[in-house]
Amino acid sequence: MSTPQIVLHHYAFSPYAEKVRLALGIKGLDWGSVEVAMMPPRPLLDPLTGGYRRIPVMQVGADIYCDTHAILPALARLHPEPGLSPGFTPALAEGLTYGLERDLWLAVIGVTVHFAGDLPEAFLRDRKDDYLYVDISHAAMEPDFARNAQRVAAWTAWLAASLSDGRRFLGGDRPGVADLAHYHLLWLMRGGGRAGSVDRLLGLKPLLGWIDRVAGLGHGRPQAMTAEAALEVAKAAEPAPVEAANAVPDLIAAAPGEPVTVTPDDFARVPVAGRLVAVDAERIVIRRDDTQVGVLHLHFPRAGFTVAKG
């Protein structure tokens, strides 16, 4: 079988990776599946990402897409049909899903931990010290369980009301990113045998048909791939051309070609160094010159990331 154009670096239990896997299912795509560890070190991924530590990461040759809000728009550009925003403009779908995930993420973790119980100590330490900067152990999260559950329950009630007119998906007859952004949060809470308890707590019975329809989208056609093979793909490729520009010089005081760092502004705040290629309304692109794989372009969404000169 030939090497797939799209490579996803992910692990099975990542809800954000599930969001992308389902998008690949909507589009029915072949893709290379590189399994990575749930937490660093990831020595065979770092040459591609410059130390960026969130998962998933999508690779297309020597172009590396970091964060689902860079990955899904890239998929839409590379493979326009079927579209990922039925019933919405792409910008509206992007804005709604971005706000949803940012607002609910820690509350969803609180509900998940309530039913999951104790998590591995090394995982808890990693998330507290280097990722979420919050102690998500059962003991630490439990005092806020009622508040977190209420917050999530209000959201799931809105979701049920949105589907109460009989539509199959949030945008109508076809699935899109609005469905995926809602679903992957439920997927996390309901996983690991927790579905019955979570469904009762949140009153999810009206949503079960929709949940089954989204789950039934599948993951496209993944092909197992080694991390070493992914590095070879990057080494043999060149980044796709990008017009050098800074469309927001009053906000980002760096010109194309100058050294910058790009850093998430909420969780996993690890700066990635490179040279600015482009900034526009939607994305940040930087160039990295890596000794193992050569020239790379790393793509980040504008929302949720900061750019610093130097």
Sequence and secondary structure as in RCSB ss.txt:
>XXXX:A:sequence
MSTPQIVLHHYAFSPYAEKVRLALGIKGLDWGSVEVAMMPPRPLLDPLTGGYRRIPVMQVGADIYCDTHAILPAL
ARLHPEPGLSPGFTPALAEGLTYGLERDLWLAVIGVTVHFAGDLPEAFLRDRKDDYLYVDISHAAMEPDFARNAQ
RVAAWTAWLAASLSDGRRFLGGDRPGVADLAHYHLLWLMRGGGRAGSVDRLLGLKPLLGWIDRVAGLGHGRPQAM
TAEAALEVAKAAEPAPVEAANAVPDLIAAAPGEPVTVTPDDFARVPVAGRLVAVDAERIVIRRDDTQVGVLHLHF
PRAGFTVAKG
>XXXX:A:secstr
    S EEEE TT HHHHHHHHHHHHHT EEEEEE  SSS  TTTHHHHTT   S EEEETTEEEESHHHHHHHH
HHHS SS S TTS HHHHHHHHHHHHHHHHHHHHHHHHHHH    HHHHHHIIIIISSS  SHHHHGGGHHHHHH
HHHHHHHHHHHHTTT  SBTTBSS  HHHHHHHHHHHHHHTTTTHHHHHHHHT GGGHHHHHHHHTT   EEEE 
 HHHHHHHHHH        EES TTTS   TTSEEEEEESSSS   EEEEEEEE SSEEEEEEEETTTEEEEEEE
ESTTEEEEE 
